[in-house]
Every structure is written in structure tokens, then in C-alpha cells.
Amino acid sequence: MLFSEPVFVFLFLPLLFLVYVVTPRVARNTILLLASLLFYAWGEKSFVLVMLGSIAFNYLVGLLVEAGRSRGLHKLFLILGVVGNLGLLVVFKYADFLVTNLNFVIVRLGAQPIHMQPIHLPIGISFFTFQAMSYIIDLYRGQTDVQKNPFRVALYITLFPQLIAGPIVRYQDIARQLAYRTVSRAGFAEGVRRFILGLGKKMLLANVVAVPADQIFAITTPQLTTPVAWLGAVCYALQIYFDFSGYSDMAIGLGRMFGFRFLENFNYPYISRSVTEFWRRWHMSLSSWYRDYLYIPLGGNRRGTLRTYANLVIVFFLCGLWHGASWTFVVWGLFHGSFLVLERLGLARFLASRRPTVQHAYFLLVLLVSWVFFRCETLSQAAGMLAAMAGFAQGSRLEQHLSLYMNTELVIALAVGAIASTPVLPYLVRGLRRKRKTLELARRRDFDTLSGIGEVALLTVVFLVSLSWMAAGTYNPFLYFRF
């Protein structure tokens, strides 16, 4: 079940909220827990047992870490918890990848390959596993208290708004909210507003540019042309941003509807002027997770220059693997890690002496190249795509030309997407608010009324158009199946 499916918008969410608000406060966590398990089981069926096993394991590890603190055994139990969680990921996410690459080696050594049935990848396993690990690591560090109520641990891990697509929520950030929270009119209204904006990003922008992106990346290398390859890269860059940030917006909005406050996950990453700045703005819950639980424990930048560079490469190698069991994801991670190192070696200082437009052009070029690796299924496909973008296309412009993909709908989506990926609209809103303060009281009230009506009207249009496209069964891919 996805946030952008009719069954969620028209059935699951309204029924759940109705039951939630009429349920006594003491039982609301139980309602949310049951609903979250149903939400996951709807698509994953028996694999909900895997998640329940993860919940039970991490709950027990949490108790052991706390109980073992007085005897100096808490580090041993932490290691047990980390190994157990990573083992779950290895079995379900990386076993096929490891066996395939092992077979590549042993066949060339003359041995018989290993035969193994493909293992299903449970949706969201990377997200809920990282959340569980953050709980036991923070508990070990003394940054949060042990949770003795198993149902609260279960709700933290299964909470449906951020279960399958993030953001990665840390236990210490919502521990108090699991025990007590309120649903207010203002909070619910803000949640609805955020959910609609996220739904609009997904349905009206990400899904529109996804059509030409998927069509172009499906073209074989001998047929690619340079303009078409660039269009595919740009469309995918907008698709992945508005899909990821759209789901994060919907998750944050759903959390607000039920009284939770999740941290922001995106901060206009495409306005960055360097790869370093990009990772301060992109998928912030993931980048901060790697910073706090891997980069800093490895030594961060405290153990010399070479060690710092090595730590960055290790972190982004694993970041690439986290996104998917494929060499294209590994190269994507190493590509970003390499540019972080290059910027620390002096590229950042060189760029700082150039105009902002040059800095931004550098960043966008690096980003588009990296997204090619992220999107392609194989390294050979990525190499063909990049060669075409570099001007070494083999295709004929008589067969592959931009007019095959460009239409009014796509042109509008590209234009709106380019604007919406920058803080232009928030800047205009802040300007109007500053102007409001200079108005007389009566005119200020009229201004508030008109602006309120305008916002409601805009949100209503976005919501209705999104619902109409949803009901019409328009193209609605789910990127997180790969992660």
C-alpha cells in the first residue's frame, strides 16, 4: 500500500484517523501499531513476520544493553545487536548480490557455481533496520533511556508514515511523543497541508517526468543520441528529487496528523554549489545517520588528513550499498565520496574564487553524472549513457529525437520542477509576510483572509488534480522497491 494509491487516500487513512480520534488516549498507540502492521502486511504479507522478529530482537537487545551496563557487558550486547541487524540486511538484501559475485570468481577458478533461489527484498527493510540500530546505539551511548514497554518499541519501528520510504526517525527524537502527544486543529491542518504538497510533488511532477526518464533509460546504447540522453538525465534528476522529497513531505504530514513531529529530510539540495553542501541538504536523516553512527566512530576528521579521506570513502561506499545491492550503487557512492575528497583537497577553494553560477554549474554536472549511475541497471549501460551525454552518441537523430518525448505536459512539469526545486516560492511568501507587517490593522486582516483563501484554493486544486490522476491510473512508479 502506497501513499499515492486510492486505497490509502480514500480508505485506510480516513478510517484510521476516525478510529484514532474516537479512541481513548491510552489505547491510541495500540491502534497505530495495529494499523502500521496492517499497512505493511498489505503489500508484504508474511514478511511482516521478519519485521516482528526485528522488533522482538531489538527490544531484547535494548534490555540487555541496559542490564549489562553495571557489569560492563553493555558493549558486548551492543555488538550482538549491530551484528544481528546487519545480518538481517545481508540475508534479505545482499545474499543474491554476494552469491552472484562469488560465482563470477569461482567459475573462473574452475569450480561449480553456487545455486540459490532469489530472496525477496522486503520493502523498507533498510529504513526500519537503521532505525532499530539507532535505538540500541543511542541507548549504549546513554543518549536515551531504555524502553521497557515492547509496544512502544514496536510502534517506533513500524510507524507507518515513515516505514517504507523514510525519513529515518531516531528513537530519541520521538521517545516522549510515543508516551504523550496531542492532536490539535493547527497540527492536523499543517499535516494535511504538508501531505497534499507531498502528494502533488509525487503525482504531478515526479510521475510526469518519470515517463520519459524510464523510456530513455530503456534505449539501448547504439540508439542513444546526445540531446535525448541529456533529457533522460534531467528528467530522472527531477523524478528522484520530487519522489523522495514528496514521500518525505507526506510522511511528515501524516505524522503531524497523528501528533508526531518528524525532522525535515530535504532542504532544496539542488541549489547547492558543491557536493559537500549537497549532502547537508539531501536526505538529511540518512546523511546524519552515517555521520553520527559511522563517520565519527571511524575517527571523523580527528585522526589526520589521510584517515579523514579514507573515512569519507568508506562511508560513501557503504552509503551506495545501502541504497541497493548493485555495483552501480557502489560506483555512485564512491563517485560522491571521491568528489568530497577532491573538494577537501583544494577543489572547494578553487570553486570559492569563482562566480556562484560557475559553482552551481559544476555541482549540477557532477550530480547529473552521478544520477546516471544511480538509475542504470548495469555499469555498461551507465557508460553508454555517459558517452552519449559527452557527445559520443551512436544513434540517429532521425529515430531518436526530443520531439518524441517533449509535450506540453512535460514542458510544464520541467518548468515547474525547476522552480519548485529552489526556494523561490518560500522567498516570495516571506516577502509578502514582511509587507503584511507594514499594513494597517484592518488591511492586515483583509490580507490574511485573502492569503488564507488563496492557499486553501491552491491546495484544493493540487489535491483534486492529484486524485483525478490517481483514479485514472496514471503512471505511478515506486522507486523504493530497489532500496
N, C-alpha and C positions, 0 to 999 in steps of 0.2 A: 504494500500500500504506500503510495507516494503522496506528498502534499499537493501535487498538481494533478491528482486524479479525482474524478467526480465522486467516487465512493467516500473519499476522505472529506472533501469540502461539504458535500450535501448530506452525508450520513454520519460518519464517525465523529467528526469534530462537533457538530451541533448537539448530537445526542450525548456525547461525553460531557460537554460543558453544562448541559441542562441537568444531568445527573450529579455533576460535581457541585453545582451551586446549591442544590437542594439537600445535599448530603451533609450531615453534621461534621463540623471541623475535624473531630477526632478520627473520622473514617475517610477523609479525603485522600490521604496518602494511599490507602488501600485501593480506592477507586482508580487513582492514577497509575498505580502499579499494575493492576489487572488490565487496564486499558492499554498500557505500554506493552505488556506481554502479548495481548491480542493483536496490537498493531504490528509487532514483529512477526508473530506466528502467521499472520495473514499472508505474508509473502514467503516466509522461510519454513513454515510448518514445523517439522520435527527438529529443525536446527535451533529452535528456541531452547531445546534441552542443553545445547552447547553453551548458550548464554547463561542459563540457570546454573550449569556446572561452574562457569567462571565466577558467577556471583557467590556461590557457596564457598569456592576455593579462596577467593579474596577476602570474604568475611572472616573465615577461619584464620587466614594468614594475618589479618589485622589484629585479631585477638591474641595470636601467638607473639606477634611483634611487641605488643603492649605488655603481655605477661612475661616475656623473656627479657624485658629491659632491665629489671632488677638483678637478673643473673648473668647479664652480659651476652645473652643469646639472641638479642633482637636483630643483630646483623645477619646471623645465620638464617633466621626466619625471613628476613627481607630478601636474601639471595634466593631462598626457596620460592618466594612469591614471584620475583622477577623471572627466574628460570621457568616457572610454571606458566606464566603469562606469555613469555616469548615462545615457549614450546607449543602453546596453542596456536600462535600465529604460524610457526614453522609447519605444523601438521596441515593446517587448513589453507594456508596462503602460499607457502613456498615449497611444499613437498614435490609438486609436479615440476616446478622450475629446477629444483635441485637434482631430481632424478633425470630430467632431460639433459642437463649439462653434464651430469656424471656419465650418462650413456654416451655422450659425444666423445668423452675421453676413453672410456673402457672399450668401446667398439674399435677405436683406432689402435688399441693395445692388443686386439685380438680376442677379447673376452666377450661373453654373451651379455646383451643389454638387459637391464632390469625392467621387468614388465609390471606396471602398476596401473590400476584403474584410476582415471581422473577423479580428483577430490573436489567436491563442490565448495565454492568460496562463500561462506555466509556473509550476507550484506551487513556492513557496519562493524565487522569484527575488529578492524584496525582502530576504530573510534572507541568502542567500549573497552577494548583491551588496554589502550593507552590511558583511559580514564581510571580503570581499576588500578593500573600501576601507579598513577599519580597519588591515589589514595594511600597505598601502603608505603610509598616512598616518603610522602609528607608525614605520615604517622611515625615512621622511623626517625625522621629528622626532628620530630617534636613540633612540627608546624600546624598540626591539627590533632584533635582528640580522637581516640578510638570510638567507633560507633558500635555499641553493643546491641542495637536493635537491627536484626537482619533485614527487616522490611525496608528500613531507610537506606541501607547499603544497596539493596535490590532496586529501589526506586532511583537512586543516584545513577546506577549503571544503565538502567533500562529506560529512563525518562524519554518518552517518545519524540519530543520536539527535536532533540539533537542526537538521536540514537544512530541514524543511518547516514547522516551527512554532516555531522558537526554543528556548531563548533565543539572542540574538545573542552569540556567543562571540568574544572578541578573541584574536588570534594570540598576543600577549604573555602571555596568561593560561594558554595550554596549550602554548607552544613547547617547554618542557622535557618535558612529558608526551608529545609527539609523538616525542621521541627515546628516552625511557625512562619506563616506568611498570610497576607490578606489579598483579596481580590477587590480592587477599588474600581470605580467607574473610570477614573482617569487612566489607571493602569490598563484596564481592559480596552479602552478606546485607543491608547497608544499601541497596544498589542495588535489590534485589528488593523490599524494604520500600517504598522510595520509588516504584517503578514501580507496585506494587499500589495504593498510596494515590492516585496519579495516575489510574490506570485506574478506580478506584472513583469519583473525582470526575467523570470523564468519563461513565461508563456509568450510574451510579446517581443522579447529581444533574443534571449538565448536560443529558443526553439526556432526562431525565424532564421538566424544566421547559421544554425546547425545544419539546415538542409543543404546549402551549397558547400559548407565545410565537409560534410560527410561524402557528398558527391565528388568533390575534388580530390579528397584524400583516397578515394577508391580508384582513381585513374591510375593506370599503370605508367611507369616512368617513361617509356617510349612515346606516350601520347601527351605528356605534360607540356604546357607552354609557360613561359615566364609570367605573363600577366595573370593567368589562371592560378598558377602556384601561389603567387603573392595574395590573390584574393582569398584562396583557401586558408592561408596562414592568418590573415587578418580576421576572417570570419571565425576561425577557431579561437583566436585570442579573445574576441568578444564573447563567444559562446561560453568558454570556460570561466571567464570572469563573472558574467551575469548569471550563469548557472550556479557556481559556487557561492557567490555573494547573495544571490536570490534565495537559495536554500538557507543560508545563514540568517538572512533577514526574516524568513518565515519561521525559523526555529526560535529566534529571539522574540518575535512577535507572539508565537504560541506560548512561550514561557511567560511572557508578561500577562497574557490572558489568564493564566493559572497562578499568578502571583510570584513567579520566579524572575530574577534579573540575571541574564547571562551577559558576559562581557562581549564587547564588539570583536568581530573577526576580520573585517576588511576596512581599510581606510584609504580609499582611492589609490590603489597601488600603481595604476597606470600613469600617474603624474610624476612618478619617481624619476630621478636623474642619475641613478646608479643602481646596481644590483643590490648593494648593501641597503640602500633606502627601500628598495622593493620588499625585502624580507622583513622590514619593520612595519610594512603596510599590508602584506599579503598573508592570508591565512594565519593571523597573528596568534591564535590559540595553538597552532602546530609549531610555529617557529619559536614561541616562548617555551613550549614543552621541551623541544630539543635543546634550547639554551639552558634551561634550568635542570634538566634531568640527564643530559649527555655532555653538552659542550663544557659547562662549568665543572662537572665532576671529572672530566678528562684533563682539566687544568685550565681551560679557557685560554685567556691571553696572559696568564700569570707565570708561565714557565718558558719564556723565551720566544723569539720570533718563529723559529722553525717549528716548534711544538704547536704554536698557535695556528700556523698554516696547516699542519697535519691534522689538528683537531677540526678545523673547518672542512677539510676534505672528507674526513671520516663521518662527520655529522651529515654532510650533504649526500654522501654515498648511501648512508642508511635512510636519509630522507627520501631519496629516489626509490629505494627498495620498499619503503613504507607505502608508497603510492601504488606499487604494483610489482609482481614477480616477473619482470621482463628486463632485458638488457637495455631497452630504450629508456626505461625509467632510471636505470642506473646511470646511463650516459647523461640523461637530463640532470640528475642530481650532481654528478661530477662536473658538468658544464657550469652550473651555478656556483658550485664550490670553487672552481678554478677562477671564475671572474671575481669572486670575493677576495681570493688571494691576490690576484692581479691588482685589484683596487687598493689593497693594503700595501702592495709593493711600490706603488707610485702612480698608478693609473688614476686614482681618485684625485691626487694633487694636480696632475696634468689636466684633468677634466674641470677641476675647480677654477682654472685660469681661463677657461673657455666660456662662451656665452651659454646661457641656460638652454637655448634651442639646440645647441650642439650636444650638450649633456643629455638632453631628453632624446635626441635622435640616436645617440649611442645606446642608451638604455633600451629604446624600442627595438632597435635592430637585434641586440642581444636577446631580448625577450622573445621576439618572433622566431628566431632561430631555435631557441630552447623549446618553444611550444611545438615545433615540428617533431622533435624527438619525443616529446610527451604524447603526442597524438598518434604517431605512426606505430604500426604493429611490429615492424622489424627495422633493424639498423639499415638494411639495404634500401628499404622504402624511404627512410628518412634521408639517406644520402642522395637518392634520386630526386626527392622533393627539394632539397637544398641546392642541388646542382641546377635544377630548373630555375629556382629563385635567383641564383647567381648569374643567370644568363646562358647557361649551357643546356637549354631545353632541347629535346629531340622531337617534340610534337609539331604538328602542323596547325597553324592558326586558322586554317580552313575548317578543321574538325573540332578544335578546342579553342573557343574564344569567349570573351567576357559576356557577350550578349546571351549566351546560353544560360547564364546564371543570374545576371542582373535584371531585376524587375523593380517595379515601383515599391513593392513591399520590402524588398531587401535594401534598396537605397534609403528608404525611411528608417529602417532598423539600424543601418550602418551610421546614419547621421545622428539619430537619437542616442545610439550606443556610444558614439564618440563624445557626445556632450555629457551623457549621464555617467561616463567613467571619469569625469572631472568634477570638482566641487563648484561648478558654475552656479547650479541651482541653489545650493546652500548659501553661497555668497550673495546671490540676489535676495534671498529670504532675509539674511542678516541686514542687508541694506534697507529693506522695507521696514524691518523692526526698528532700526535706528531712526528712520523717517517718522515712524509712528510716535516715538517719544517726543518729537517736536510739535505734534499736533495738539490742538485744544482738546479738552476732555470729551466734549460732545462729538467732535470729528474723530477722536480716537475710538470711541465706541462704534461709530459707523464703520471705521476702518476694520476693527476687529470682527464685526458682523460680516462684512463683505469678504474678508480674507478667510473666515471660517466657512462661509458658504462655498467659496471658490475651492478650498481644499477638499471639502466633502464631495463636491461635484466632480472634481478630478479623480478622487479615489473611487467614486462610484463608477465612473466611466472605465477606469483601469480594471476594476473588479468585474464589471459586466462583460467587457470585451474578452477578458481572460477566461471567464466562464463559458462564453459562447465558443471560443476556440477549443476549450477543453471538451465541451459537449459535442463539438463537431469532429472530435477525434483527430485533431491536427498532430503533426509530428511532435513527439514528446519523449525524447531520449532521456535515459537516466545514466549520467556519467559515472556514478559511484559503483556501478556493477564491476568496474575494473579494479576498484581500490579495496 
